[in-house]
Amino acid sequence: MFPTTISSLKEAYLEVRDYSRMICEPLEIEDYVPQPVAFVSPPKWHLAHSTWFFETFILKNYKPDYQVFHDDFNYLFNSYYNNVGDRVLRTDRGNMTRPSVEKVYAYRQYVDQHMEDLLDTLEDPEALKLIELGLHHEQQHQELLVTDIKYILGHNPTFPVYSHEQSLSDARNRQSGWLSVEEGVYNVGYAGDGFCFDNELGRHKVYIQPFEINKSLVTNAEYLEFMQAGGYTDFNLWLDEGWSWVKENEIKAPMYWHRINGEWHTYTLAGLEKLDPDAVLSHVSYYEAAAFAQWKGLRLPTEFEWEVAADQLDWGQRWEWTNSAYLPYPGFTKAAGAVGEYNGKFMVNQMVLRGASVATSPKHSRKSYRNFFHAPERWQFTGIRLVK
């Protein structure tokens, strides 16, 4: 959450923009361009798209006589905003060898300079809100930068190191046991005067049956037991879609796990390492989470159960799959224009994840935050917390 006074917002702007640069510091120039699969975007694209957001929604509308950096960039770096114009297909982002990485950094510098100038004088409250949205938007792309970089390097046959100091795979549980939550009517959704995304709004009451939620996340050792017990070969444990996904894609382990000379290893941002049994599990799909829960005779929490219990849980290491479909809250309305495309149009065929992860940017988590992904996706730092 960022304060919205001019001076503090300018400081936050510079801090967030610099953090994106820091994430990319360990990269070789060749690492900025690949797009090995459709859901991964090249680091160069993330850097340019987050810059395009400020140019398109702020500078073009609020800075008199602003000249866009390059006429083609709206087409190249628009993501999914139909209101803003045509765009390159998502699958083609990795085909853009031009503009160069150097040109993209020049674009960032150009926009940053104009934004700094604008922030010295800007007073329009709607513009300030849009800038705050842009900062949170860039923080979302910062997490995607980390996870996309991991996918790019983790699917390189030599398993190159991103950083020896940042494996992001050694998190441990700091709590154990079960938390009991009484039945009752609870308020859920964002409450406060600060920033939140529109999908968190519509604070409302929900009735919840009594339940117990595990204070710890599933570890690698626990998941390995599931695998050794035939978890990936027993169709009785899987949702029908999940079982088809396992068979069609020959899934036998979480993403980044490799069996080498009889021992399990995992790719981390610090390179290929032996699997740490005590570390918290990561990079599993909703299908895998649901199958593991079925094997344990337990289940995943709903997003409302998670939120009600969150204040008494240690969370933030992994995005936690819930058993809730991504749907609008009561009274949800989409904003007019391009900003209204941010969340609402994705409310179909996706599952909600709660919490945050080791890749989430500072000041970008809260218990009402609703992340969402399709059930097969697992390149994010996703984990499992169980309920009974």
Secondary structure, DSSP 8 states (H G I E B T S, - for coil): ----SHHHHHHHHHHHHHHHHHHHTT--GGGGS---STT---HHHHHHHHHHHHIIIIIHHHSTT---S-TTHHHHH--S-GGG-----GGGGGG---S-HHHHHHHHHHHHHHHHHHHTT---HHHHHHHHHHHHHHHHHHHHHHHHHHHHHHTSTT---S-TT-----------SEEEE--EEEEES--SSS---GGG-S-EEEEE--EEEESS--BHHHHHHHHHTTTTT-GGGS-HHHHHHHHHHT--SSTTEEEETTEEEEEETTEEEE--TTSB--S--HHHHHHHHHHHT-B---HHHHHHHGGGS---SSEEEEEEE----TT----SSGGGGSSGGG-SS-EEEEE--TTS-TT---TT--EEE-TT--SS-EE---B-
